Amino acid sequence: MPEPHLRAGDTDRAAVAAVLGRHMAAGRLTVDEYDERLARAYTARTYGELDQLTTDLPSSDRTRAAEPVRHGNPYPVRACGPVFGPWGWGGRTESPWRSWLGTALIVIAVWAVISIATREFLPFWPIWVIGPWGAILLARTLTGGRDDRHEQRWERYPSRR
């Protein structure tokens, strides 16, 4: 870290918070210790205060070396991972059409229940939920579903592959 008397920024505090999270996940910190150090990290003003939070923990170089080497799918399944083909996301069995259909059924059921409960035919508002989403899915299906923005992101961050 830079000189201990210099002021730390938000990114510095977030980096220390990430390191603390990795050490808690590895079992080096209890949840209480993690909470206490995390609170101190986000209130720290200088690099010296941030450095005190990790002095008794192994350096990140040794932590990285201890992580297992992962082989297999070069595109791991992530919450917002890359899309492959028109029918699914990298390795997931659920298709975007199935998610769309499930959501469509739920909002149509809500509309029907409200219409029955109020004894009047309400305007069909579910179209504003399922219409644009369905149009985007249809366009992606017809054009092959390839989204090159995700590939560009992976090229920017090769360590995340």
One Martini backbone bead per residue (centre of mass of N, CA, C, O) as a GRO file, in nm:
protein
  161
    1MET     BB    1   0.102   0.032   0.012
    2PRO     BB    2   0.092   0.328   0.062
    3GLU     BB    3   0.123   0.566   0.254
    4PRO     BB    4  -0.033   0.582   0.570
    5HIS     BB    5  -0.120   0.905   0.558
    6LEU     BB    6  -0.287   0.862   0.324
    7ARG     BB    7  -0.571   0.887   0.154
    8ALA     BB    8  -0.850   0.698   0.101
    9GLY     BB    9  -1.062   0.535  -0.112
   10ASP     BB   10  -1.330   0.360  -0.217
   11THR     BB   11  -1.164   0.143  -0.371
   12ASP     BB   12  -0.985   0.068  -0.133
   13ARG     BB   13  -1.209  -0.024   0.058
   14ALA     BB   14  -1.327  -0.241  -0.136
   15ALA     BB   15  -1.071  -0.414  -0.154
   16VAL     BB   16  -1.056  -0.486   0.146
   17ALA     BB   17  -1.337  -0.614   0.161
   18ALA     BB   18  -1.270  -0.844  -0.037
   19VAL     BB   19  -1.042  -0.968   0.127
   20LEU     BB   20  -1.210  -1.027   0.379
   21GLY     BB   21  -1.412  -1.215   0.236
   22ARG     BB   22  -1.205  -1.432   0.155
   23HIS     BB   23  -1.114  -1.495   0.449
   24MET     BB   24  -1.388  -1.583   0.550
   25ALA     BB   25  -1.435  -1.811   0.340
   26ALA     BB   26  -1.159  -1.958   0.444
   27GLY     BB   27  -1.172  -1.928   0.783
   28ARG     BB   28  -1.001  -1.677   0.920
   29LEU     BB   29  -1.287  -1.552   0.980
   30THR     BB   30  -1.532  -1.446   1.148
   31VAL     BB   31  -1.823  -1.289   1.134
   32ASP     BB   32  -1.758  -1.080   1.351
   33GLU     BB   33  -1.481  -0.994   1.246
   34TYR     BB   34  -1.577  -0.910   0.969
   35ASP     BB   35  -1.780  -0.692   1.054
   36GLU     BB   36  -1.578  -0.516   1.210
   37ARG     BB   37  -1.375  -0.472   0.973
   38LEU     BB   38  -1.573  -0.361   0.767
   39ALA     BB   39  -1.652  -0.110   0.924
   40ARG     BB   40  -1.360  -0.001   0.938
   41ALA     BB   41  -1.310   0.017   0.633
   42TYR     BB   42  -1.552   0.228   0.570
   43THR     BB   43  -1.410   0.444   0.793
   44ALA     BB   44  -1.156   0.480   0.664
   45ARG     BB   45  -0.897   0.730   0.571
   46THR     BB   46  -0.638   0.554   0.558
   47TYR     BB   47  -0.399   0.328   0.473
   48GLY     BB   48  -0.322   0.248   0.761
   49GLU     BB   49  -0.606   0.158   0.851
   50LEU     BB   50  -0.632  -0.063   0.632
   51ASP     BB   51  -0.372  -0.229   0.699
   52GLN     BB   52  -0.461  -0.325   0.989
   53LEU     BB   53  -0.690  -0.534   0.883
   54THR     BB   54  -0.444  -0.738   0.730
   55THR     BB   55  -0.180  -0.814   0.898
   56ASP     BB   56  -0.290  -1.115   1.014
   57LEU     BB   57  -0.295  -1.192   0.712
   58PRO     BB   58  -0.248  -1.335   0.439
   59SER     BB   59  -0.142  -1.295   0.148
   60SER     BB   60  -0.278  -1.287  -0.170
   61ASP     BB   61  -0.068  -1.467  -0.310
   62ARG     BB   62  -0.113  -1.721  -0.133
   63THR     BB   63  -0.416  -1.741  -0.179
   64ARG     BB   64  -0.410  -1.785  -0.485
   65ALA     BB   65  -0.229  -2.046  -0.484
   66ALA     BB   66  -0.453  -2.217  -0.314
   67GLU     BB   67  -0.626  -2.225  -0.540
   68PRO     BB   68  -0.797  -2.397  -0.750
   69VAL     BB   69  -0.786  -2.544  -1.050
   70ARG     BB   70  -0.982  -2.477  -1.334
   71HIS     BB   71  -1.170  -2.689  -1.532
   72GLY     BB   72  -1.339  -2.655  -1.842
   73ASN     BB   73  -1.557  -2.427  -1.861
   74PRO     BB   74  -1.479  -2.108  -1.992
   75TYR     BB   75  -1.801  -2.041  -1.927
   76PRO     BB   76  -1.928  -1.956  -1.663
   77VAL     BB   77  -2.187  -1.953  -1.458
   78ARG     BB   78  -2.384  -1.660  -1.438
   79ALA     BB   79  -2.609  -1.427  -1.369
   80CYS     BB   80  -2.464  -1.234  -1.621
   81GLY     BB   81  -2.389  -1.400  -1.855
   82PRO     BB   82  -2.336  -1.532  -2.139
   83VAL     BB   83  -2.483  -1.580  -2.455
   84PHE     BB   84  -2.594  -1.894  -2.610
   85GLY     BB   85  -2.787  -1.865  -2.822
   86PRO     BB   86  -3.147  -1.874  -2.830
   87TRP     BB   87  -3.203  -2.098  -2.568
   88GLY     BB   88  -2.947  -2.011  -2.379
   89TRP     BB   89  -2.730  -2.021  -2.110
   90GLY     BB   90  -2.422  -2.100  -2.018
   91GLY     BB   91  -2.536  -2.423  -1.924
   92ARG     BB   92  -2.820  -2.383  -1.907
   93THR     BB   93  -3.150  -2.526  -1.922
   94GLU     BB   94  -3.283  -2.263  -1.916
   95SER     BB   95  -3.484  -2.066  -2.097
   96PRO     BB   96  -3.596  -1.757  -2.187
   97TRP     BB   97  -3.881  -1.859  -2.264
   98ARG     BB   98  -3.956  -1.984  -1.993
   99SER     BB   99  -3.939  -1.723  -1.831
  100TRP     BB  100  -4.147  -1.569  -1.995
  101LEU     BB  101  -4.386  -1.763  -1.953
  102GLY     BB  102  -4.396  -1.752  -1.646
  103THR     BB  103  -4.444  -1.447  -1.628
  104ALA     BB  104  -4.696  -1.434  -1.803
  105LEU     BB  105  -4.877  -1.614  -1.624
  106ILE     BB  106  -4.864  -1.441  -1.371
  107VAL     BB  107  -4.973  -1.163  -1.483
  108ILE     BB  108  -5.237  -1.279  -1.594
  109ALA     BB  109  -5.344  -1.387  -1.325
  110VAL     BB  110  -5.352  -1.116  -1.182
  111TRP     BB  111  -5.543  -0.978  -1.378
  112ALA     BB  112  -5.779  -1.181  -1.346
  113VAL     BB  113  -5.823  -1.152  -1.041
  114ILE     BB  114  -5.879  -0.848  -1.042
  115SER     BB  115  -6.117  -0.855  -1.239
  116ILE     BB  116  -6.295  -1.043  -1.064
  117ALA     BB  117  -6.287  -0.881  -0.793
  118THR     BB  118  -6.407  -0.605  -0.941
  119ARG     BB  119  -6.618  -0.672  -1.175
  120GLU     BB  120  -6.410  -0.585  -1.412
  121PHE     BB  121  -6.270  -0.500  -1.719
  122LEU     BB  122  -5.949  -0.466  -1.749
  123PRO     BB  123  -5.690  -0.359  -1.873
  124PHE     BB  124  -5.420  -0.510  -2.055
  125TRP     BB  125  -5.125  -0.475  -1.880
  126PRO     BB  126  -4.930  -0.728  -1.943
  127ILE     BB  127  -4.819  -0.625  -2.219
  128TRP     BB  128  -4.592  -0.438  -2.080
  129VAL     BB  129  -4.427  -0.693  -1.988
  130ILE     BB  130  -4.435  -0.919  -2.235
  131GLY     BB  131  -4.390  -0.769  -2.502
  132PRO     BB  132  -4.094  -0.658  -2.509
  133TRP     BB  133  -3.960  -0.922  -2.423
  134GLY     BB  134  -4.068  -1.093  -2.661
  135ALA     BB  135  -3.945  -0.920  -2.888
  136ILE     BB  136  -3.651  -0.963  -2.809
  137LEU     BB  137  -3.648  -1.272  -2.820
  138LEU     BB  138  -3.735  -1.296  -3.114
  139ALA     BB  139  -3.500  -1.140  -3.237
  140ARG     BB  140  -3.276  -1.326  -3.120
  141THR     BB  141  -3.377  -1.586  -3.251
  142LEU     BB  142  -3.370  -1.486  -3.557
  143THR     BB  143  -3.046  -1.383  -3.522
  144GLY     BB  144  -2.907  -1.613  -3.313
  145GLY     BB  145  -2.840  -1.466  -3.019
  146ARG     BB  146  -2.592  -1.290  -3.053
  147ASP     BB  147  -2.367  -1.124  -2.808
  148ASP     BB  148  -2.079  -0.930  -2.838
  149ARG     BB  149  -2.054  -0.778  -2.568
  150HIS     BB  150  -1.960  -1.020  -2.396
  151GLU     BB  151  -1.696  -1.074  -2.545
  152GLN     BB  152  -1.571  -0.798  -2.485
  153ARG     BB  153  -1.569  -0.830  -2.180
  154TRP     BB  154  -1.384  -1.085  -2.173
  155GLU     BB  155  -1.141  -0.939  -2.307
  156ARG     BB  156  -1.103  -0.729  -2.073
  157TYR     BB  157  -1.144  -1.000  -1.861
  158PRO     BB  158  -0.954  -1.275  -1.863
  159SER     BB  159  -0.963  -1.372  -1.554
  160ARG     BB  160  -1.288  -1.457  -1.571
  161ARG     BB  161  -1.276  -1.731  -1.749
   0.00000   0.00000   0.00000
